[in-house]
Amino acid sequence: GVLPSPDGPAPSVSITEIRQYLRAQDIPFHDGYSCLHTPSLFTGDRGDQPLSANAPFTLFIDKTTGSFLCTATLAEGTWQDFQANVEMRHHGVTPIPPASSEETEEEMRQAREDARCIWERALPLWELLDEKETKETKALFGISQVTDATLKRFGVRYLRTARSLVFPWFSPQDATLKGLKLLRVEKKGGTKTYVEETLPRFDSYRNLFGLPLIGRRDTELVLTGWELDALALHQAAGVASLALPRGASSLPPSLLPYLEQFKRITLWLGEDLRSWEAAKLFARKLSLKRCSLVRPGNLQPRPLEALNQGLNVTKILRSALLASHKSIISFRQLREEVFGELVNTEQVSGVKWTRFPELNKLLKGHRRGELTIFTGPTGSGKTTFISEYALDLCMQGVCTLWGSFEINNVRLAKIMLTQFAGRRLEDQLELYDEWADRFEELPLYFMTFHGQQNIKTVIDTMQHAVYMYDITHVVVDNLQFMMGHEHLSVDR
């Protein structure tokens, strides 16, 4: 099978086709929540033998995209790769996992090496110079209530030179170190903001923090958006808890196989409306019927806060709402949400732009499900402005997809990078790598289309991106190009 070019949308495959194919090939499978489970094609047994239903089912096929991941060998690939490997088995050849590019391999190796150096320099928090330093450090991160036993269990360390907490990413297979997340605190005026950095870089950083501590028999899980919340949950309620690598901004589909063993998942991602929206989105990926959500509210802050305030965490978890609520509800069930909207009028108005106060007055921030159209004559600066406007949101963690039919992605990225750095990089090329590295961390994706496009292809690509990257903001520049002339009768 010819593999799709990486920039085109993956050819869509339906769950029915996948099931039919597996049956036709005599591959035993069972139907999970987000994935189908089958024995692995990549573990040991001879190619011409049928796959045995007694083998462990370690290969997971994503029901939405057909992509697969074998958790035993970490082989992964597209649905086309899977079919190609099944063909190879028929010919008595032991399948080889689809290789990632040498560049990626090298980058991952480098990241692991860097992570190892940092890890070896970092200290357990209870081994700092003296009790005073330990106390001050814990207070700075708001973890004074978190015990040494909890920190030890999750393997959290402290890197003194960078004043950062270090969260390890251990492989659940063999407990080797695959990467790290560093967390530091920046104080501006009276407010504390947390700044994160990951090794490897964010697109390849897929650590479900806490995964090696999960037992094979655990069937209930609390999924959080932050490592410190996972610590707090375990300590306060003794529950199995994991943290998503990018918090409430996305749930990469490649993590779904690791969540298949749980019959019940409670999502407690944070305390604002954005994390509530994200929880509803992720519950769909995880299958609504097994998910419950902790609704944010004054009495239900994020888990770390709940621990610090001495609230009953177990009780909050019990009050979680089933994600699959019926479509018809009475006002009685809505009254909490309505109250929430009144309390949080600021939040309901969406994600505010930091650089466009006037725009906040007009649009009340970026709200999901809204369409905004900017018009103006050619050359009046629409693209430049929209790039600035999207960048503003993107820097606040709003996952953004660009579809530019007017200028190519290289030029668009150059405009955005210049705006992001706030300087003419052509005059200071020595700064390029530093700014490009920071720019790469943004949850920003580009569609590769040019000139006239079939509308269906564009919509399919967008839907694929929404599933893969949890896109909540799509920019299309511009509409005429997409329309072409032969579509005049189509409902624009």
C-alpha positions in Angstrom: 0.0 0.0 0.0 1.2 3.5 -0.8 1.5 5.6 2.4 -0.2 8.9 2.4 2.2 11.9 2.2 2.6 13.1 5.8 0.9 16.4 5.0 -2.2 15.0 3.4 -5.0 13.8 5.6 -4.8 10.1 6.4 -7.2 8.2 4.2 -10.3 7.6 6.3 -11.2 4.1 7.3 -14.5 3.2 9.1 -14.7 1.0 12.1 -16.9 -1.4 10.1 -14.1 -1.8 7.5 -11.5 -2.5 10.2 -13.7 -5.2 11.9 -14.4 -6.8 8.5 -10.7 -6.9 7.6 -9.7 -8.4 10.9 -12.4 -11.1 10.6 -11.4 -11.9 7.0 -7.8 -12.3 8.1 -8.7 -14.5 11.0 -7.2 -12.0 13.5 -8.8 -12.4 16.9 -9.8 -9.1 18.4 -12.0 -7.6 21.1 -13.8 -4.3 21.1 -12.5 -1.9 23.6 -13.5 1.7 24.5 -11.5 3.7 22.0 -9.5 0.9 20.4 -9.8 -2.6 19.1 -7.4 -5.0 20.9 -5.5 -7.8 19.0 -2.5 -9.9 19.6 0.7 -8.2 18.3 2.1 -8.8 14.8 5.5 -7.8 16.1 6.2 -10.2 19.0 8.3 -13.2 18.2 6.0 -15.9 16.7 6.6 -17.1 13.1 5.0 -15.2 10.3 3.0 -18.0 8.7 1.3 -19.1 12.0 -2.2 -17.7 12.6 -2.3 -15.2 15.5 -3.3 -17.1 18.6 -6.2 -15.8 20.7 -4.1 -16.9 23.8 -1.4 -14.5 23.0 -1.6 -11.2 25.1 -3.6 -8.6 23.2 -1.0 -5.8 23.2 -1.8 -4.3 19.8 -4.4 -1.5 19.8 -6.1 -0.1 16.7 -7.7 3.4 17.1 -11.4 3.1 16.2 -11.4 6.6 14.7 -8.3 6.7 12.6 -7.2 3.0 12.2 -3.7 3.9 13.5 -2.2 1.2 15.7 0.2 1.0 18.6 1.7 -2.2 20.1 2.4 -1.5 23.7 4.8 -4.4 24.0 7.2 -3.4 21.2 6.1 0.3 20.7 5.7 -0.4 17.0 3.2 2.1 15.6 1.8 3.2 12.3 -1.2 3.9 10.1 -4.0 1.5 9.1 -2.1 1.1 5.7 1.0 0.1 7.7 -1.0 -2.5 9.6 -2.4 -4.1 6.4 1.0 -4.1 4.8 2.4 -6.0 7.9 -0.5 -8.5 7.8 0.4 -9.2 4.1 4.1 -9.7 5.1 3.0 -12.3 7.7 1.1 -14.3 5.0 4.4 -14.5 3.0 6.1 -16.0 6.1 8.1 -12.8 6.7 8.2 -11.5 10.3 6.8 -7.9 10.1 9.1 -5.1 10.9 7.7 -2.0 12.6 7.3 1.0 10.4 10.5 3.0 10.9 10.5 6.6 11.9 12.9 8.9 10.1 16.6 8.8 11.2 16.3 12.5 12.1 13.5 11.7 14.6 15.5 8.7 16.0 18.5 10.9 16.5 16.5 13.7 18.1 14.8 11.2 20.5 18.2 9.7 21.4 19.6 13.2 22.1 16.6 14.1 24.2 17.0 10.9 26.3 20.7 11.7 26.8 20.0 15.3 27.8 17.2 14.0 30.2 19.6 11.6 31.8 22.2 14.3 32.5 19.6 16.5 34.1 18.1 13.6 36.0 21.5 12.7 37.5 22.1 16.3 38.6 18.7 16.7 40.2 18.1 15.9 43.9 15.3 14.4 45.8 13.6 17.3 47.6 14.3 15.9 51.0 18.0 15.8 50.3 18.5 19.6 49.9 21.0 21.5 52.0 18.8 22.0 55.0 15.2 21.9 56.1 14.8 25.6 55.4 15.6 25.2 51.7 13.3 22.3 51.4 10.5 24.2 53.2 10.9 27.3 51.0 11.1 25.2 47.8 7.9 23.3 48.7 6.1 26.5 49.6 7.2 28.1 46.3 5.5 25.3 44.3 2.5 25.2 46.6 3.3 21.6 47.7 3.9 22.1 51.4 1.2 19.5 52.2 2.7 16.9 49.8 4.7 14.3 51.8 8.1 13.1 51.0 6.6 9.6 50.7 4.4 10.8 47.8 7.3 12.7 46.1 9.4 9.6 46.4 6.7 7.3 45.1 6.3 9.4 41.9 10.1 10.0 41.7 9.9 13.8 41.7 13.3 15.6 42.0 14.5 19.2 42.2 17.1 20.8 39.9 18.7 23.5 42.0 20.5 25.4 39.1 17.2 25.9 37.3 15.0 26.1 40.4 12.7 23.6 38.8 10.9 20.5 39.9 11.7 17.5 37.7 9.1 15.0 36.7 10.5 11.8 35.2 9.0 9.9 32.2 9.8 6.3 32.7 8.9 3.6 30.2 6.3 1.3 31.7 8.1 -1.6 29.9 11.5 -1.6 31.4 11.6 1.5 33.6 14.2 3.3 31.5 14.2 7.1 31.5 12.6 8.4 28.3 12.3 12.1 29.1 11.5 14.7 31.6 9.3 17.7 32.4 10.8 20.7 34.2 8.5 23.0 36.1 9.5 26.4 37.4 7.6 29.3 39.0 7.8 32.9 37.6 6.6 35.7 39.9 5.3 38.9 38.4 3.9 41.3 40.8 1.6 39.3 43.1 0.9 36.5 40.6 2.7 33.2 40.3 2.8 31.5 36.9 4.1 28.0 36.2 6.4 27.5 33.3 6.9 24.0 31.8 9.6 22.6 29.5 9.8 19.1 28.2 12.5 16.8 26.9 11.9 15.6 24.2 10.0 18.6 22.7 6.3 18.8 23.2 5.1 17.0 20.1 7.1 13.9 21.0 6.6 14.2 24.7 3.8 11.6 25.4 4.3 10.8 29.1 1.3 9.7 31.1 2.9 10.8 34.3 2.5 8.0 36.9 1.9 5.2 34.4 4.6 2.8 35.8 2.8 2.9 39.2 -0.5 1.6 37.8 -1.2 -2.1 38.6 -2.4 -4.5 35.9 -5.6 -5.0 37.9 -6.4 -1.3 38.4 -9.8 -0.6 36.8 -10.6 2.9 38.1 -8.5 6.0 37.3 -8.5 9.7 37.9 -7.1 11.6 34.9 -5.7 15.1 35.7 -4.1 17.9 33.8 -1.1 18.4 35.9 1.6 16.3 37.6 1.2 18.0 41.0 -2.5 17.2 40.9 -1.7 13.5 40.3 0.5 13.6 43.5 -2.3 15.3 45.5 -4.9 12.8 44.4 -2.9 9.8 45.2 -2.0 11.2 48.6 -5.4 12.5 49.6 -7.6 9.7 48.2 -5.3 6.8 47.5 -6.6 6.5 43.9 -4.7 5.5 40.8 -4.1 8.8 39.0 -2.2 10.0 35.9 -1.4 13.4 34.5 -1.8 14.3 30.8 1.4 15.6 29.2 -0.1 18.8 27.9 -2.8 19.4 30.5 -6.2 20.4 29.4 -5.0 21.5 26.0 -4.9 18.0 24.3 -5.2 14.3 24.7 -3.0 12.7 22.0 -4.7 9.6 20.5 -1.4 7.7 20.9 -2.1 7.6 24.6 -5.5 6.0 24.4 -4.2 2.4 24.3 -2.7 2.9 27.8 -6.1 4.0 29.1 -8.0 1.0 27.8 -7.7 -1.1 30.9 -9.9 1.2 33.0 -13.6 0.6 33.3 -14.1 3.9 34.9 -12.2 7.2 34.4 -12.9 10.4 36.3 -11.6 13.5 34.6 -10.5 16.2 37.0 -8.5 18.5 34.8 -8.5 21.8 36.6 -10.8 24.5 38.1 -11.7 26.7 35.2 -14.2 26.5 32.4 -11.5 25.7 29.8 -10.6 22.5 31.6 -14.3 21.6 31.9 -14.8 22.0 28.1 -11.6 20.0 27.6 -12.9 17.2 29.9 -16.1 17.0 27.9 -14.1 16.7 24.7 -11.7 14.1 26.0 -14.6 12.0 27.4 -15.8 11.6 23.8 -12.4 10.2 22.8 -12.3 7.9 25.8 -15.9 6.7 25.3 -18.6 8.6 27.3 -20.0 5.5 29.0 -17.0 5.0 31.2 -16.2 8.7 32.0 -17.3 11.0 34.8 -16.3 14.6 35.2 -15.6 16.7 38.2 -17.3 20.0 37.6 -15.1 23.1 38.5 -16.6 25.4 41.1 -15.7 27.3 44.3 -16.0 24.2 46.4 -14.2 22.0 43.8 -10.9 23.5 43.0 -8.1 21.5 41.3 -6.8 18.5 43.3 -3.7 20.2 44.7 -5.8 23.1 45.9 -8.3 20.7 47.4 -5.5 19.0 49.3 -4.1 22.3 50.5 -7.5 23.5 51.7 -8.1 20.3 53.5 -11.2 19.5 51.5 -12.5 15.9 51.3 -11.1 14.8 48.0 -12.8 11.4 48.0 -16.2 13.1 48.5 -15.5 15.5 45.5 -14.6 12.4 43.4 -17.9 10.8 44.4 -19.8 13.8 43.2 -18.4 13.5 39.7 -21.1 13.6 37.0 -21.5 10.9 34.4 -20.3 12.2 31.0 -23.0 10.4 29.1 -25.9 12.4 30.5 -29.2 12.2 28.7 -30.0 14.8 26.1 -33.2 16.1 27.8 -32.6 17.6 31.2 -34.6 19.7 33.6 -33.7 23.2 34.9 -32.9 21.6 38.2 -29.9 19.9 36.6 -28.9 23.1 34.8 -29.2 25.4 37.8 -25.6 24.6 38.9 -24.3 25.4 35.5 -26.3 28.6 35.2 -25.0 29.6 38.7 -21.5 28.8 37.4 -21.9 31.1 34.4 -23.1 33.9 36.7 -20.1 33.4 39.1 -17.7 33.1 36.2 -18.9 35.8 33.8 -15.3 36.6 33.1 -14.5 33.0 32.1 -17.6 32.4 30.1 -16.6 35.2 27.9 -13.9 32.9 26.5 -10.1 33.2 26.3 -9.2 36.9 26.3 -6.6 38.4 24.0 -3.7 39.8 25.9 -2.8 42.4 23.2 -6.2 43.4 21.9 -8.4 44.9 24.7 -10.7 46.5 22.2 -11.3 43.1 20.5 -12.2 41.6 23.9 -14.9 44.3 24.3 -16.3 43.4 20.9 -16.0 39.6 20.8 -15.7 38.8 24.6 -12.7 36.6 23.9 -12.3 33.4 21.8 -15.4 31.3 22.4 -15.7 27.8 21.0 -18.4 27.3 18.4 -18.3 30.9 17.2 -17.5 32.0 13.6 -15.8 35.4 13.1 -15.3 36.8 9.6 -12.8 39.6 9.0 -13.2 41.6 5.8 -11.2 44.3 4.2 -9.6 45.3 0.8 -6.5 43.5 -0.5 -3.4 44.6 1.2 -5.2 46.1 4.2 -3.4 43.8 6.6 -6.0 41.1 7.2 -3.4 38.2 7.2 -0.9 40.1 9.3 -3.6 41.0 11.9 -5.2 37.5 12.0 -1.8 36.0 12.4 -1.1 38.3 15.4 -4.6 37.6 16.8 -4.2 33.8 16.5 -0.7 33.9 17.9 -2.0 35.7 21.0 -4.5 32.8 21.7 -2.0 30.1 20.8 0.5 31.5 23.3 -2.2 31.0 25.9 -2.6 27.3 25.0 -5.5 27.5 22.5 -4.7 24.7 20.0 -4.8 26.4 16.6 -5.0 25.1 13.0 -4.2 27.4 10.0 -5.5 26.8 6.5 -3.9 29.4 4.3 -4.9 29.2 0.7 -3.4 32.6 0.0 0.3 32.5 1.1 2.5 29.5 1.6 3.1 28.1 5.0 6.8 29.1 5.0 5.9 32.8 4.5 3.1 32.5 7.1 5.3 30.9 9.7 8.0 33.6 9.0 5.4 36.4 9.7 4.2 34.6 12.9 7.7 33.9 14.1 8.7 37.5 13.6 5.6 38.6 15.5 6.3 36.1 18.2 9.9 37.2 18.7 8.8 40.9 18.4 12.0 41.6 16.4 13.4 41.5 12.9 15.2 38.2 13.0 16.9 38.8 9.6 19.1 41.3 11.4 19.9 39.0 14.3 20.3 35.5 12.8 22.2 34.3 15.8 19.0 34.5 17.8 17.0 32.4 15.2 17.4 29.0 16.9 16.4 30.2 20.3 13.2 31.9 19.1 12.4 29.0 16.7 12.8 26.5 19.6 10.3 28.5 21.7 7.9 28.9 18.7 8.0 25.2 18.1 6.5 24.7 21.6 3.2 26.4 20.6 0.2 24.2 19.9 0.1 25.4 16.3 -0.6 23.3 13.1 -0.8 24.2 9.4 -2.8 22.6 6.7 -0.9 22.2 3.4 -3.3 23.3 0.7 -2.8 25.6 -2.2 -5.1 27.4 -4.5 -8.4 25.8 -5.2 -9.4 22.8 -3.1 -12.3 20.4 -2.9 -14.3 21.5 0.1 -14.8 18.0 1.3 -11.0 17.4 1.5 -10.6 20.5 3.5 -13.3 19.6 6.0 -12.0 16.0 6.3 -8.5 17.3 7.1 -9.9 19.7 9.7 -11.9 16.9 11.4 -8.8 14.7 11.4 -6.8 17.5 13.0 -9.5 18.1 15.6 -9.4 14.5 16.7 -5.6 14.3 16.6 -4.6 17.6 18.2 -7.8 18.8 20.0 -7.9 21.9 17.8 -10.3 24.5 19.2 -9.5 27.4 16.8 -9.4 27.1 13.1 -8.2 30.0 10.8 -9.1 29.9 7.1 -7.4 32.5 4.9 -9.2 33.2 2.8 -12.7 32.1 1.7 -12.7 33.2 -2.0 -9.8 30.9 -2.7 -11.6 28.0 -1.3 -14.7 28.7 -3.3 -13.2 28.7 -6.8 -15.7 29.4 -9.6 -17.2 26.0 -10.3 -18.9 25.9 -6.9 -21.2 28.9 -7.3 -24.3 26.9 -6.7 -22.9 25.3 -3.5 -24.3 26.7 -0.2 -21.3 28.8 0.9 
